[in-house]
């Protein structure tokens, strides 16, 4: 790989990892009949498509299911931080919570420690240990992929990067979330969109454009910048000169500060948006009022949201392990775990590779108590994102240094074509 190609790869991997929101012997053990189904129709955001689903009755709060099936599940996540100062141990407690009413379930965690070799070692343990399924949280070693699991016929749910394998059920694809970024940016009130992005991440801009066009907007301009760009003013000037009403920031968190400085210095007042993943609270605190007004687009309810389901999720994981934090990874871990638990609960007899895949593939319109949109495991038609399971967008805005919800979760499944 040449220098330029390597730089492009690193840039893409960095941004995707930030958006996704996706082993040693460090394994620990613990142990649903689904609600009655009701017909429902979920409208798509574009107004020209509807998604017919069969969904359980809505749940007022955190959904639950139960079963007495014998099943082994591994949670593969970074409990220990690697080179990247980030980990997601809370995924383990979230999956345990989803299976709390399964006395014969074994839920283990394998710490990938932010290392690709450890990530692969965990997979070998899952194969050797005859686990029925693996739920991936977040790992700095995730770039190693999950091929060993797919080759062994083990379903993988959660934050993995693979969105094409039939055994992949990905709820946190970075590229998938960028389609939502495009759609959410138009929902924020603009139709002429400019994109400021890192060199080498054109495929993310293509994903953004899919979402923008689905919501009847237009990407009027693109401007790429290197990760170490000293000045973003020329790129911002290009976007504004081309008529952008809203500038999407597809950059790293530190570059958000640079971008906002350049935008304010332009003398114009475009709207600004980004995926919520690059707007952590620490960054908002550092920027103080300079971040106010930025739209943050997510595919799940934000973890700071004041809702019954979110409060019950926090109480549930806290009851399993005191001090467990509530993050987007907690939400995604519970979603993946609950989809898996619901599938297991529907199986009569032994949980086998065939029976579990059949049960997983039957999930459609599963109510998530408002934490995310109704879960469906039906493949999307978009090449490369067929197995992305979270086609939703929700718009937040930074108000007084905090994210404030501007609307409800919007189904954008029709954008993934």
Buried (B, 14 or more C-beta within 10 A) or exposed (E): EEEEEEBBEEBBBBBBBBBBBBBBEBBBEBBBEBBEBEEBEBEBBBEEBEBEBEBBEBBEBBBBBBBEBBBBBBBBBBBBBBEBEBBBBBBBBBBBBBBBBBEEBBBBBBBBBBBBEBBBBBBBBBBEEEBBBBBBBBBBBBEBBBEBBBEBEBBBBBBBBBBEBEBBBBBBBBBBBBBBBBBBBBBBEBBBBBBBBBBBBBEBBBBBBBBBBBBEBBBBBBBBBEBEBEEBBEBBBBBBEBEBBBBBBBBBBEBBBBBBBBBEEBEBEBBBBBBBBBBEEEBBEBBEEBBBEBBBBBBBBBBBBEBEBBBBBBEBBBEBEEEBBBBBBBBBBBBBBBBBBBBBBBBEEEBEBEBBBEBBBEBBBBBBBBBBBBBBBBBBEBEBBBBBBBBBBBBBBBBEBBBBBBEEBBBBBBBBE
